[in-house]
Amino acid sequence: MDTSDLFTSCKKGDVCRVRYLLEQRDVEINVRDKWDSTPLYYACLCGHEELVQYLLANGAKCEANTFDGERCLYGALSDAIRRVLKEYKQITAKCMKRDYYDVFLQRLLEQGYQSDIVFIVHGKSFCAHRCILGARSAYFAEMFETKWKGKNVIALKHPLINPAAFGSLLQYLYTGRLDIDVEYVSDCKRLAKQCRLQNLIDDLETKCKKVYEFGFGELPFDSTDNFSSCPDVCFRVADYNFLCHKAFFCGRSDYFKALLEDHFSESEELQTQPSIPVVTLHDISEEIFIRVLYYIYSDDTELSPENAYEVLCVADMYLLPGLKRLCGRTLAQVLDEDSVVSIWKIAKLFQLTRLEDQCTEYMAKIIEKLVELEEFAVAVKENAEAVEERQETDSIPLVDDIRFHITSNVQTYSAIEEANQKLDALDNLLASIGLEC
């Protein structure tokens, strides 16, 4: 079970394994074990300072004057960890929203991956992407179609253009963040006025160094017209052509990175724009591809219970773990007596740990009804058979998870009695199908 692996890794101080479990397997960072302890508590107790810093930076709860906060502080093995805990500032929901997608955009700017334009400001070079600048600034969109049209290198020689201010302007256009020294505020404000960025001007006038949340609407671009500006690849899905940008697809998906970089010679060219290669995608409808498209460009997409499974299959094929998690959250919203077993199977198949746990928690609540269903009995049998070289006395993972949720947080006498009834119902089912354990 991934949660057990998380606790073990925190005790060992295995930062790489913890990162994998939280970021790829989607294990809940503030999960509790049967001793009501959290991963952060074990990291503090065992003296792993680097791991403590990572957990705090990724949303582990440790507020002052709370049970968790005081327990971590008291149990910390070293003074260095206590200092980290005392200096910790609670991460707000707004900051937590700007997570992987924000990191992707920042990396895109810093590394210049798949950039198609270079600005030279008084000897300092800045690699950028026309599609992003043109979409987020009407000024840049206009210049790319007029004065800068056809140019791959643009030299900005005006004496009032400061390289540091221009770099901050680019950072703002990519990520919405504004990190700039006070001495360059006036220079950046001058550039913002020229580029007609009123939001940036307002932010500069307050002289704040804070995250500014964009109101991008449906996509991270102001309109679908700008969305297709400066494309460098075309995906053909069914009979539809989607003009896109390699920087986004390669930067967000290893599948597309391999497809576009390793096998690009196999593509054809778009007849209307010969410079743009065409890559045909099979076994996907245009409606599902649009859901993927929105996710790649905006880190979000519109999902429904009807299309979540189909999108999930595509997200798994295209190596988009974040989109898989969005699909898992959508499926979790429709859990009921009739669907919980099938959704649990989906969660197992696609390694959606959180959805799997939500399913077993729901199963624990309705176990007395669930044991009457043939579908559930078959699922238990299949789960038992999946345990390699299982002996008669070995446990069954599905049953163990349900038992855990039945017995967790049982404190009152009536709750204990209810839990025992549920456990008896589960044991009776196991006995009836010859799987006593």
C-alpha positions in Angstrom: 0.0 0.0 0.0 1.5 3.4 -1.0 0.6 5.1 2.2 2.6 2.5 4.2 5.5 3.1 1.7 5.2 6.8 2.4 5.6 6.4 6.1 8.5 4.0 5.7 10.3 6.4 3.3 9.8 9.3 5.7 11.3 7.3 8.5 14.3 6.5 6.3 14.6 10.0 4.9 14.3 8.8 1.3 13.5 12.2 -0.4 13.4 10.7 -3.9 10.9 8.0 -2.9 8.7 10.5 -1.1 8.7 12.8 -4.1 7.7 9.9 -6.3 4.9 8.8 -4.0 3.5 12.3 -3.6 4.0 13.7 -7.2 3.5 10.5 -9.3 1.4 8.2 -7.1 -0.7 11.1 -5.7 -0.5 9.9 -2.1 -2.1 12.4 0.4 0.7 14.3 2.1 -1.2 14.7 5.4 -2.4 11.1 5.6 -2.4 9.6 9.1 -1.5 6.1 10.3 -3.2 4.2 13.1 -1.1 6.1 15.7 -2.5 9.4 14.3 0.9 10.3 13.0 1.7 12.1 9.7 4.6 11.8 7.3 6.0 15.1 8.5 6.0 13.9 12.1 8.2 10.9 11.3 10.5 13.0 9.2 11.0 15.4 12.2 11.3 12.5 14.7 14.0 10.7 12.6 16.0 13.9 12.0 15.7 14.3 8.2 16.0 18.0 7.7 16.0 18.1 3.9 12.8 15.9 3.8 11.1 18.2 6.4 11.8 21.2 4.2 10.4 19.4 1.2 7.2 18.3 3.0 6.6 21.8 4.4 7.1 23.3 0.9 4.6 20.9 -0.6 1.7 21.5 1.9 2.4 19.4 5.0 0.4 20.9 7.9 2.4 22.2 10.8 0.7 25.4 12.0 1.7 26.8 15.4 -0.6 26.0 18.4 -2.1 23.0 16.7 -1.8 19.3 17.7 0.3 18.5 14.6 2.5 21.5 14.9 3.3 21.1 18.6 3.9 17.4 18.2 6.4 17.8 15.3 8.2 20.6 17.2 8.4 18.5 20.4 9.5 15.3 18.6 12.0 16.9 16.3 15.4 15.2 16.6 17.6 18.3 16.1 17.6 22.0 16.8 18.0 22.6 13.0 14.7 20.9 12.4 13.0 23.0 15.2 14.3 26.2 13.5 12.8 25.0 10.2 9.5 24.4 11.8 9.5 27.7 13.7 10.3 29.7 10.5 7.7 27.8 8.5 5.0 30.0 7.1 1.7 28.3 6.2 1.3 27.8 2.4 -2.0 29.4 1.3 -4.5 27.7 -1.1 -3.6 30.4 -3.7 0.1 29.4 -3.6 -0.7 25.7 -3.7 -2.7 26.2 -7.0 0.4 27.5 -8.7 2.2 24.2 -8.7 3.5 22.0 -11.5 2.1 24.2 -14.3 3.8 27.3 -12.9 7.1 25.4 -12.6 6.7 24.2 -16.2 6.3 27.8 -17.5 9.2 29.1 -15.4 11.4 26.3 -16.7 10.3 27.1 -20.3 11.4 30.7 -19.8 14.7 29.9 -18.1 15.8 27.1 -20.4 14.4 28.5 -23.6 13.2 25.1 -24.7 11.8 25.1 -28.2 12.1 28.9 -28.3 11.5 30.6 -31.6 12.5 34.2 -30.9 15.6 35.8 -29.2 15.6 39.3 -27.8 19.0 41.0 -27.3 18.9 43.9 -24.9 22.2 45.7 -24.6 24.2 42.5 -25.1 22.0 40.3 -22.9 20.0 37.5 -24.7 16.5 36.4 -23.8 15.0 33.3 -25.5 11.2 33.4 -25.7 8.2 31.9 -27.5 6.0 33.9 -29.8 2.9 32.0 -28.9 3.1 33.0 -25.3 4.1 36.6 -25.7 1.6 37.2 -28.5 -1.2 35.6 -26.6 -0.6 37.5 -23.3 0.2 40.9 -24.8 -1.6 42.6 -27.7 1.5 44.8 -28.2 3.8 41.7 -28.8 1.1 40.2 -31.1 1.0 43.3 -33.1 4.8 43.7 -33.4 5.2 40.0 -34.5 2.8 40.8 -37.4 4.4 44.1 -38.3 7.8 45.4 -37.4 9.2 42.1 -36.1 7.5 39.8 -38.7 9.9 37.1 -40.0 12.6 38.0 -37.6 14.1 35.3 -35.3 16.5 37.7 -33.5 15.3 41.1 -32.3 17.8 43.7 -30.9 16.3 46.2 -28.5 18.8 49.1 -28.4 16.8 51.9 -26.8 18.9 53.3 -23.9 15.9 53.4 -21.6 15.3 49.6 -21.9 17.0 47.9 -19.0 17.8 44.2 -19.3 16.8 43.4 -15.7 13.4 45.1 -16.3 12.9 43.3 -19.6 13.7 40.0 -17.9 11.1 40.7 -15.2 8.6 41.7 -17.9 9.1 38.3 -19.6 8.8 36.5 -16.2 5.5 38.3 -15.6 4.2 37.3 -19.1 5.1 33.6 -18.6 4.2 33.0 -14.9 2.3 36.0 -13.6 5.0 36.5 -11.0 6.9 39.8 -10.5 10.3 39.4 -8.8 12.1 42.7 -9.4 14.5 44.9 -7.3 13.1 48.3 -6.3 15.7 50.1 -8.3 14.2 48.7 -11.6 10.5 49.3 -10.8 10.4 52.5 -12.8 12.1 50.9 -15.8 9.8 48.0 -15.8 6.8 50.3 -15.4 7.9 52.1 -18.5 8.1 48.9 -20.5 4.7 47.8 -19.1 3.1 51.0 -20.4 4.6 50.5 -23.8 3.3 46.9 -23.9 -0.1 48.0 -22.6 0.0 45.7 -19.6 -2.3 47.4 -17.2 -2.3 44.6 -14.7 1.5 44.8 -14.5 1.3 48.6 -14.2 -1.1 48.3 -11.2 1.2 45.7 -9.6 4.2 47.9 -10.0 2.5 50.9 -8.6 2.0 49.1 -5.3 5.7 48.1 -5.4 4.8 44.6 -4.3 6.8 41.5 -4.9 4.0 39.0 -4.9 2.2 36.5 -7.1 -0.3 38.0 -9.4 -3.1 35.7 -10.5 -4.0 35.9 -14.1 -7.6 35.8 -15.3 -6.9 33.7 -18.4 -10.4 32.4 -18.9 -10.8 29.1 -20.7 -7.2 28.9 -21.8 -4.0 30.6 -20.7 -4.5 32.8 -23.7 -7.0 35.7 -24.2 -8.7 34.2 -27.2 -8.8 31.1 -29.4 -7.4 33.3 -32.2 -4.2 34.0 -30.2 -4.2 30.4 -29.1 -3.1 29.3 -32.6 -0.6 32.1 -33.1 2.9 31.2 -34.2 2.3 27.4 -34.3 5.2 25.1 -35.2 3.4 21.7 -35.3 0.0 20.5 -36.5 -1.8 17.5 -35.0 -4.3 15.8 -37.3 -7.0 14.0 -35.3 -9.8 12.4 -37.4 -10.4 15.0 -40.1 -9.4 18.0 -37.9 -6.2 19.9 -37.8 -5.0 21.4 -34.5 -2.2 24.1 -34.8 -0.1 23.8 -31.7 3.3 24.5 -30.2 6.1 22.0 -29.6 7.3 23.8 -26.5 4.1 23.0 -24.7 3.6 19.4 -25.9 7.3 18.4 -25.5 7.7 20.2 -22.3 4.7 18.6 -20.6 4.7 15.1 -22.0 7.6 12.7 -22.5 5.3 10.8 -25.0 5.1 13.9 -27.3 8.7 14.7 -26.7 9.7 11.3 -28.1 7.2 11.5 -30.8 8.2 15.0 -32.1 11.9 14.8 -31.5 12.8 11.2 -32.3 10.3 10.4 -35.1 9.7 13.9 -36.6 11.0 12.9 -40.0 8.0 10.6 -40.4 5.5 13.5 -40.4 4.1 15.2 -43.5 3.7 19.0 -44.1 0.6 21.2 -43.8 -0.5 22.2 -47.4 -1.6 25.6 -46.4 1.6 26.3 -44.4 4.4 24.1 -45.7 6.8 25.0 -42.9 4.5 23.4 -40.3 4.8 19.5 -40.0 1.7 17.4 -39.5 1.6 14.5 -37.1 -1.4 12.2 -37.3 -2.7 10.9 -34.0 -4.7 7.6 -34.2 -7.3 6.0 -31.8 -8.5 9.3 -30.4 -11.5 11.5 -31.2 -11.3 15.2 -31.7 -13.5 15.8 -28.7 -11.2 13.9 -26.3 -8.1 15.5 -27.9 -9.6 18.9 -27.1 -9.8 17.9 -23.5 -6.1 17.0 -23.6 -5.3 20.2 -25.5 -6.8 22.4 -22.8 -4.9 20.5 -20.1 -1.6 20.9 -21.8 -2.0 24.6 -22.2 -3.9 25.6 -19.1 -3.2 22.7 -16.5 -7.0 22.2 -16.3 -9.8 20.9 -18.5 -13.5 20.2 -18.6 -14.3 16.7 -17.6 -17.6 14.8 -17.0 -18.3 11.4 -15.7 -19.2 10.4 -19.2 -15.8 11.3 -20.8 -13.5 10.9 -17.7 -12.6 7.2 -18.4 -11.8 7.8 -22.1 -9.7 10.9 -21.2 -8.0 8.8 -18.5 -7.0 6.1 -21.1 -5.5 8.8 -23.3 -3.8 10.6 -20.4 -2.1 7.3 -19.5 -0.9 6.7 -23.0 0.4 10.3 -23.4 2.2 10.2 -20.0 0.2 13.0 -18.4 0.0 12.1 -14.7 -1.7 15.4 -13.8 -4.5 14.8 -16.2 -4.9 11.3 -14.8 -5.4 12.8 -11.4 -8.0 15.2 -12.7 -9.9 12.2 -14.2 -9.6 10.4 -10.8 -11.2 13.4 -9.0 -14.0 13.4 -11.5 -14.7 9.7 -11.1 -14.6 10.1 -7.3 -17.5 12.5 -7.5 -19.8 9.7 -8.9 -19.0 7.0 -6.4 -22.2 5.0 -5.4 -23.2 1.5 -4.6 -23.4 0.5 -8.2 -20.2 2.0 -9.5 -17.7 1.7 -6.6 -16.3 -1.7 -7.6 -15.8 -0.8 -11.3 -14.2 2.6 -10.3 -11.9 0.8 -7.9 -10.8 -1.5 -10.7 -10.1 1.5 -12.9 -8.1 3.1 -10.0 -6.0 -0.1 -9.6 -5.4 -0.4 -13.4 -4.2 3.2 -13.8 -2.4 3.4 -10.4 -4.6 6.2 -9.1 -3.8 5.7 -5.4 -6.0 8.4 -4.0 -9.0 7.3 -6.0 -8.4 3.7 -4.9 -8.3 4.8 -1.3 -11.5 6.8 -1.7 -13.2 3.7 -3.2 -12.2 1.4 -0.3 -13.3 4.0 2.2 -16.7 4.2 0.5 -16.8 0.4 0.4 -16.2 0.3 4.1 -19.3 2.5 4.6 -21.6 0.2 2.6 -20.0 -3.1 3.1 -23.1 -4.8 4.4 -24.8 -4.1 1.1 -21.7 -4.7 -0.9 -21.2 -8.3 0.3 -24.5 -9.2 -1.4 -23.2 -8.2 -4.8 -21.6 -10.8 -7.1 -19.4 -8.2 -8.7 -17.8 -7.4 -5.3 -17.2 -11.1 -4.6 -15.5 -11.5 -8.0 -13.3 -8.5 -7.3 -12.2 -9.9 -4.0 -11.4 -13.3 -5.6 -9.4 -11.6 -8.4 -7.5 -9.4 -5.9 -6.6 -12.5 -3.9 -5.4 -14.4 -7.0 -3.2 -11.4 -7.9 -1.1 -11.9 -4.8 1.9 -13.8 -6.0 2.3 -17.3 -4.4 -0.5 -16.5 -2.0 -1.0 -18.9 0.9 -4.4 -19.6 2.5 -3.6 -17.5 5.5 -2.2 -14.5 3.5 -4.1 -11.3 3.5 -5.9 -9.7 0.6 -5.0 -6.1 -0.2 -8.6 -5.0 -1.0 -9.9 -6.6 2.2 -7.1 -5.1 4.3 -7.9 -1.6 3.0 -11.6 -2.0 3.7 -10.9 -3.3 7.2 -8.6 -0.4 7.9 -11.3 2.1 7.0 -13.9 0.2 9.1 -11.8 0.3 12.2 -10.2 3.8 11.8 -11.4 6.5 14.2 -13.7 4.1 16.0 -14.1 5.5 19.6 -17.6 5.3 21.0 -19.3 2.0 22.0 -22.0 2.3 19.4 -19.3 2.9 16.7 -17.4 -0.2 17.9 -20.5 -2.3 17.7 -21.3 -1.0 14.1 -17.7 -1.7 13.1 -17.9 -5.3 14.4 -21.1 -5.9 12.4 -19.3 -4.7 9.2 -16.3 -6.9 9.9 -18.6 -9.9 10.5 -20.3 -9.3 7.2 -17.0 -9.1 5.4 -15.7 -12.3 7.2 -18.9 -14.2 6.2 -18.4 -13.3 2.6 -14.8 -14.5 2.7 -15.9 -17.8 4.3 -18.6 -18.3 1.6 -16.0 -18.0 -1.2 -13.3 -20.0 0.5 -11.0 -17.1 1.3 -10.8 -17.0 5.1 -7.9 -14.8 6.2 
